[in-house]
Amino acid sequence: MKYPDLNLLIHFDALMACRSISRAAEQVGVTQPAMSAALSRLRKLFNDPLLVREAGHWQATPHALALHLEFQPLLARWQRATGPREAFDPRLTARTFSLYATDYMQFTLMPRVLPDLARDAPHLQLRVIPARLQHGLSMLDTNHVELLAGYFPEPAQDLRARFLYDEPAVCIVREDHPCLRRRWNLDAYLRYPHIDLSAHTGFFSSTIDRMLRAMGRQRTVAATLSSYLVGPYVVAGSDLICTVPRSVAKAVERSARLVLLDVPLKLPTLSVSLYWHERHQEDPGHGWLRQYIAERATQP
């Protein structure tokens, strides 16, 4: 029996991670024609196109996704067992890492991380990619980003996660809002229109609406914004109510002249975690940065 070349799996992993023949060739360290030839051999081996062009981009077939899910953990373990262990020195590294984060996550994490990082790893570059609704996990899967900070209730099996902190919600209103002249309760909360915040998964908004539906009630939503940081300043000049992470509300409370109120529902906290793909699990530099961020991401 003739066994396939194990190096083909390395090429397959790179193609699946990059979804680009040229970038996969660069990652493996071969020419683009060599990577194209490897893709042809892989297609013949698995009797499947594996990658197809759709709307100008390479997309993996369902069979390719299933194969990669099976092979990638085995390949990663084989590479760790046979490859040299690279040392990582944060003071000398010039690596670039990418982090996917909403404006809320950037607001809470970056002031704690970047000043220290500039001192401890002066040549390391951290590129923060702004959030695109629902696209974060796919960007981890395709290796377009290496880290993601946020909340996902059901991440894929090939993703790893480290819990960072729990964030409660509060309601914010302007300091002379008419609701402050009467008892604050659920009726008062629902009497006025709301601003919804849909950045990332819109955890608080979707949870509030689900809880209200179970009670046979609903809010009036006047506007939906994608930025957690814009909402408070819209509230400051209106009778709108907004439910936001407490850390955001506390930071702008004085400058926007806001009043913070308890949410009149038993709203769960937002559990924030750091996510990465399994392919980076044993990368010393990646592991160092994960630990560095986690140490500075305590309760806001």
C-alpha positions, 0 to 999 in steps of 0.5 A: 500500500502506498501512503500519502505524503504527510507533508500534504497535510501541512499544505492542507492545514495552511490552505484551510487556515489562509484560504489563499494559495499565495498566503498558504505558500508563504506560510509553509515556505514554498512557491505558489506553483508548489502550493497549487500542485499540492492542492491538486494532489489533495483534491485527487487524494480526497476526491473533492475540490476542497477549495472553490472560488465564490464571489472572488474568494476561496471557500472551503467545501463541507468535506474539506471542513470536516477533514480539517476538523479531524486532521488539524489537532493530530497535525498540531500534536505531530508538529509539536512532538517533532519540531524544535521548541522556539524560545520567545523573548518579549523584549526582542520579538518583532511579531505582529498579533491581531485581536478582534474586539468591539469598541467596548472591549477595546475601551476596557482592555486597551488602556490596561494592556497597551501602556505596559506592552509598550514597556515590556515588549517594545517591538511587538505590534498589536493590531486591534480589528474592529468588530463586524457583527457575527464575523469574529469566530469565522475570522479566528477559524480562517486565521485572519485574527489570532485572538478575540475578546468578547462573549460567545455562548457556543464557540466551535470545538476547535477554539480555546477560551480563557475566562477574563471577567463578569460585567454587570449591566446598568441603566443610564438616563440623563440627570434631569430625566422625568423618570427620576421624579417617580419610583424606579421600577419595571413600569418606569423602565418600559414607559420611555423609549430605549436605545439598543446596542447591537455591537458583537452579540448584543448580549444585554439587549437580546437577554432583556427582550427575551425576559420581557417576552416571557412576561408578556411585555416589551420595550419600545426601541427608538434606535439601534447603535453598533457602538457602546460608547456613542449610546451614553452621549445620545442619552445625555440629550434625550429622554431615551434609556440605555442599558450598558456595561457598568464599566462604560457607564461609570467612565462617562457618568460625569462627562455626559451628566448621567444617572446610573440606575439598577436594571429592574430585571434579574439580568445575568452578567456578561461573561467576557473571555479571550478566544483563540484557535487550537492551532495557536495553543502551543505557540510560546509567543501567543501563549505569552500574550494571552497570559499578559492580557488575562493578567490585566483584564480583571473586573472593570 
